[in-house]
Amino acid sequence: MTIKWVQQDPLVMNGEPFCYGSRLTVRQLLELRRNGYGLTQLIKDHPELKRMGIAAAYTYAADHRDRYAEFFDADGSLMGPGYTDAEAADLPDHYRAAGIVVKST
Protein backbone atom coordinates (compact mmCIF):
# COMPACT_ATOMS: atom_id res chain seq x y z
CA MET A 1 0.00 0.00 0.00
CA THR A 2 1.26 3.45 -0.89
CA ILE A 3 0.49 6.19 1.59
CA LYS A 4 -0.66 9.53 0.26
CA TRP A 5 1.18 11.70 2.80
CA VAL A 6 -0.70 14.91 2.05
CA GLN A 7 -4.44 14.51 1.81
CA GLN A 8 -7.31 16.85 1.13
CA ASP A 9 -10.94 16.15 1.96
CA PRO A 10 -13.70 18.76 2.10
CA LEU A 11 -15.05 17.05 5.23
CA VAL A 12 -11.72 17.09 7.12
CA MET A 13 -9.96 20.23 8.41
CA ASN A 14 -12.31 22.43 6.35
CA GLY A 15 -10.75 21.12 3.15
CA GLU A 16 -7.21 22.28 4.02
CA PRO A 17 -4.48 19.88 2.87
CA PHE A 18 -3.21 17.96 5.91
CA CYS A 19 -0.58 15.39 6.82
CA TYR A 20 -1.68 11.76 6.87
CA GLY A 21 -2.23 10.47 10.40
CA SER A 22 -2.27 13.90 12.01
CA ARG A 23 -4.47 16.90 12.61
CA LEU A 24 -1.84 19.26 11.23
CA THR A 25 -2.39 21.07 7.98
CA VAL A 26 0.36 21.89 5.51
CA ARG A 27 -0.11 25.56 6.45
CA GLN A 28 0.38 24.80 10.16
CA LEU A 29 3.58 22.88 9.42
CA LEU A 30 4.87 25.78 7.33
CA GLU A 31 4.06 28.22 10.13
CA LEU A 32 5.95 26.06 12.63
CA ARG A 33 8.92 25.85 10.27
CA ARG A 34 8.91 29.60 9.67
CA ASN A 35 8.96 30.03 13.46
CA GLY A 36 12.14 27.95 13.73
CA TYR A 37 10.89 24.41 14.27
CA GLY A 38 13.25 21.86 12.77
CA LEU A 39 12.53 18.20 12.15
CA THR A 40 13.56 17.05 15.64
CA GLN A 41 11.34 19.59 17.41
CA LEU A 42 8.37 18.89 15.12
CA ILE A 43 8.52 15.16 15.81
CA LYS A 44 9.10 15.72 19.53
CA ASP A 45 6.04 17.96 19.82
CA HIS A 46 3.92 15.98 17.34
CA PRO A 47 4.93 12.31 17.55
CA GLU A 48 2.16 11.34 15.13
CA LEU A 49 4.13 13.00 12.32
CA LYS A 50 6.53 11.00 10.18
CA ARG A 51 9.69 12.28 8.47
CA MET A 52 8.30 11.30 5.09
CA GLY A 53 5.00 13.09 5.77
CA ILE A 54 6.70 16.34 6.76
CA ALA A 55 8.90 16.20 3.66
CA ALA A 56 5.79 15.54 1.56
CA ALA A 57 4.08 18.59 3.09
CA TYR A 58 7.05 20.82 2.20
CA THR A 59 7.09 19.39 -1.33
CA TYR A 60 3.34 19.92 -1.62
CA ALA A 61 3.80 23.57 -0.64
CA ALA A 62 6.47 23.98 -3.32
CA ASP A 63 4.11 22.48 -5.90
CA HIS A 64 1.39 24.93 -4.80
CA ARG A 65 3.43 28.13 -4.34
CA ASP A 66 0.51 30.36 -5.22
CA ARG A 67 -1.38 29.03 -2.18
CA TYR A 68 1.62 29.25 0.20
CA ALA A 69 3.52 32.24 -1.20
CA GLU A 70 4.01 33.91 2.20
CA PHE A 71 6.20 30.99 3.35
CA PHE A 72 8.82 31.41 0.62
CA ASP A 73 11.93 33.59 0.77
CA ALA A 74 12.87 35.81 -2.17
CA ASP A 75 15.33 33.15 -3.37
CA GLY A 76 12.49 30.62 -3.73
CA SER A 77 13.34 28.53 -0.68
CA LEU A 78 10.96 27.83 2.19
CA MET A 79 11.46 29.99 5.27
CA GLY A 80 12.90 28.39 8.37
CA PRO A 81 15.02 25.34 9.00
CA GLY A 82 14.64 22.36 6.73
CA TYR A 83 16.12 18.91 6.92
CA THR A 84 19.85 18.48 7.18
CA ASP A 85 21.58 16.34 4.56
CA ALA A 86 21.78 13.52 7.13
CA GLU A 87 18.06 13.75 8.00
CA ALA A 88 17.14 13.60 4.31
CA ALA A 89 19.64 10.91 3.31
CA ASP A 90 17.12 8.06 2.98
CA LEU A 91 14.19 10.06 1.61
CA PRO A 92 13.13 9.43 -2.00
CA ASP A 93 14.75 11.84 -4.47
CA HIS A 94 11.56 13.83 -5.07
CA TYR A 95 11.42 14.64 -1.31
CA ARG A 96 15.00 15.96 -1.12
CA ALA A 97 14.54 19.24 -2.98
CA ALA A 98 17.21 21.76 -2.05
CA GLY A 99 15.79 24.84 -0.36
CA ILE A 100 12.43 23.16 0.07
CA VAL A 101 13.01 20.04 2.17
CA VAL A 102 16.79 20.15 2.60
CA LYS A 103 18.13 23.51 3.70
CA SER A 104 21.73 24.35 4.44
CA THR A 105 22.39 26.44 7.50
Secondary structure, 3 states (H helix, E strand, C coil): CCCCCEECCCCCHHHCCEECCCCCEHHHHHHHHHCCCCHHHHHHHCCCCCHHHHHHHHHHHHHCCCCCHHHECCCCCECCCCECHHHHCCCCHHHCCECCCECCC
